[in-house]
Amino acid sequence: MVANNVMELLGRTSKDGKHRRTKRQQPERMDPSAPLMRTKAESTAPLSPLTIGVQQAATTSGLSLRYLRAQIKSGKLRTIRCGRRVLVPVGALKEFLGLN
């Protein structure tokens, strides 16, 4: 009885309890007359991230993960904690590397 009610709520059965197939929705197709080029408003450059993870900071900077973690622990590299995650602000990483 419960299973029939659940199926009914999902719209897969009728009141008499018989299962019926739902029609699959077709994916949207691209309009062939639509322009292939983006408009100027759509072609703005994507935003760069404000923070990155410690692993990504190590990969990006070319420094080892162990070295970066040691610098974070000593307070030489500023970080932000978001729950359990440790994030490195891109500006702080650039400052640490002397790129500013």
N, C-alpha and C positions, 0 to 999 in steps of 0.2 A: 504494500500500500504506500509506504513512504517513498520507495523507489519510483513508483508511478507519479507521485506528486512532484518529485524532483524533476523527472523527465518532462512533466507537464509545464513546470516553471521554466525549464530551459527551452520550451517550445518544440519539443521533439515528439510529443505524443498528443493525440487528440483526447477528448473527454472520454471516449469509449475505451481508452487504454491501448489502442493500436499504435505501433510505432510508425512514424512517417519520416521520410528523408527530408532534410533541409537542403535547399538549393545552394550550391556553392557560389559565392560571389566571384565574379571575374575581376582580375586586377585591372586597375585603370591603365588605359593605353595612352601613349603619347600622341598628341595631336600632330599630324604630319605637317600642318600649316604653321605650327609654332616655330618661332625663330630659334636657331641653334645657338646663337650668341646671347650672352647675358646682357641685360641693360646696364647702364652705368651705375645705377643704384644697387644692383645685385652683385656687381663685381668688386665691391669693397674688399680690402684685404682682411683675412680672418684675424681675430684678436689673438694676441700671444698670451700664454698663461701667466698669471701673476705669481703663482707658486708651482713648484714641482716637488716630487718625492725625492727622498735622499738617494735612492738607487738611480733615478733619472739624473739627478744633479751630479752624481759620480760619473755616469756615462757621458753626460754632456761636457763636463769640465775635463775629463781625461784623468781625474784623480781616483785613487782607490776608495772603495766604500769604507774600508777600515780607517783610512786617514780622515775622510770627511766626518765619520762618526766621532773620532777623537777630537776634531776641531769643534764639533757641536758640543761635545761634553765639556770642553775647556772654556766654552763661551765665545770663541773667536768667530764662529759662524752662527748668525742669528737664525732661529727657526720658529715656526708656529706649530703648536700642537692642536690638532683637530680630532678629538677623541683619542684613539690609539695611534693615529697617523701623525707622523712628523713631516711637516712640509717646509721647504726652503724657499723663501721669497727670491724671485729671480734677481731683484735689485741687490739683495744681500749677497747672493752668490757672485754677482758681477763685482761688487765692492770688495769681497774677499779675494777675488782673483786679480784685483787691481785694474779692472776694465773701465771704471768710471772716470 
